Amino acid sequence: MVPPIGKCGVGAMSNRGSGAAELAIPRAPNLDSKADDPVDKAGHAILGLLHQAANTAEATKQQAIEIAQKLATQLRAAEDRIKRT
């Protein structure tokens, strides 16, 4: 029996090309690996950089949204002034 999606670390991923779903099963951690493993260190460094990039992108998106809202408000005010003249 296949466990339901979301259980046991199994999740559905969409395949953008065909639209079909496939299951992604994460690799189990190697209990024999050492903390000094350079591949693990590189992986953690990459994940840290990805997390940092995601945070930066989120902050940039929020800033763009705020600017767009401010400009929309200014545009509406200008349109109202034009209508009154």
Backbone torsions as a table, in degrees:
resi	resn	phi	psi	omega
1	MET	NA	134.9	179.7
2	VAL	-85.4	130.2	178.9
3	PRO	-66.9	151.6	179.5
4	PRO	-62.4	153.3	178.3
5	ILE	-59.9	137.3	-179.4
6	GLY	95.9	-12.3	178.3
7	LYS	-98.7	146.5	174.7
8	CYS	59.7	27.9	177.6
9	GLY	72.9	15.2	179.6
10	VAL	-96.7	132.0	179.7
11	GLY	-139.9	157.8	178.5
12	ALA	-89.4	139.6	175.3
13	MET	-124.3	139.7	178.6
14	SER	-88.0	144.9	175.0
15	ASN	-97.9	110.0	-172.0
16	ARG	-59.9	-31.2	-176.5
17	GLY	-71.5	-52.1	-173.4
18	SER	-100.8	-14.5	-178.0
19	GLY	80.9	-1.9	179.3
20	ALA	-79.1	150.6	178.7
21	ALA	-96.7	145.0	175.0
22	GLU	-134.2	155.7	-178.4
23	LEU	-89.9	139.2	175.4
24	ALA	-112.2	119.8	-179.6
25	ILE	-113.6	114.2	-178.0
26	PRO	-67.1	150.1	177.1
27	ARG	-70.1	142.9	176.3
28	ALA	-72.6	144.1	178.6
29	PRO	-64.9	142.5	178.3
30	ASN	-81.3	110.1	-176.7
31	LEU	-69.3	-18.7	-180.0
32	ASP	-88.8	-5.3	-177.3
33	SER	-71.1	151.6	-179.7
34	LYS	-96.3	152.1	179.6
35	ALA	-65.7	-20.0	-178.3
36	ASP	-90.1	7.0	-177.8
37	ASP	-61.6	119.9	-177.7
38	PRO	-63.2	-30.0	178.2
39	VAL	-68.0	-41.8	176.9
40	ASP	-63.9	-42.0	179.1
41	LYS	-62.1	-43.5	179.9
42	ALA	-64.6	-41.7	178.5
43	GLY	-61.3	-43.3	179.1
44	HIS	-66.7	-37.6	178.1
45	ALA	-64.3	-42.5	178.8
46	ILE	-63.9	-44.5	178.5
47	LEU	-62.1	-38.2	177.4
48	GLY	-63.0	-42.8	178.6
49	LEU	-66.1	-38.8	177.2
50	LEU	-64.2	-40.3	177.9
51	HIS	-63.4	-43.5	178.9
52	GLN	-63.3	-42.2	179.0
53	ALA	-64.3	-39.5	178.2
54	ALA	-63.8	-41.4	178.1
55	ASN	-64.2	-42.0	178.6
56	THR	-63.9	-43.2	178.8
57	ALA	-62.4	-40.7	178.8
58	GLU	-63.7	-43.6	179.2
59	ALA	-64.0	-41.5	179.0
60	THR	-64.2	-40.8	178.7
61	LYS	-62.8	-45.2	179.7
62	GLN	-61.5	-41.2	179.1
63	GLN	-63.8	-41.5	179.1
64	ALA	-64.3	-40.1	178.3
65	ILE	-62.5	-44.7	180.0
66	GLU	-62.9	-42.1	178.7
67	ILE	-65.3	-42.8	179.7
68	ALA	-62.3	-41.0	178.5
69	GLN	-65.0	-41.2	179.2
70	LYS	-63.9	-43.7	179.4
71	LEU	-66.4	-36.8	178.0
72	ALA	-63.8	-40.4	178.0
73	THR	-63.7	-43.4	179.0
74	GLN	-64.8	-38.5	179.2
75	LEU	-65.2	-43.2	178.2
76	ARG	-61.7	-40.5	179.1
77	ALA	-64.8	-40.9	178.8
78	ALA	-65.9	-40.7	178.2
79	GLU	-62.9	-39.8	177.5
80	ASP	-63.5	-41.6	178.4
81	ARG	-63.6	-39.2	-179.8
82	ILE	-66.0	-41.0	-179.7
83	LYS	-63.2	-32.9	-177.7
84	ARG	-78.5	-13.4	-177.8
85	THR	-94.5	NA	NA
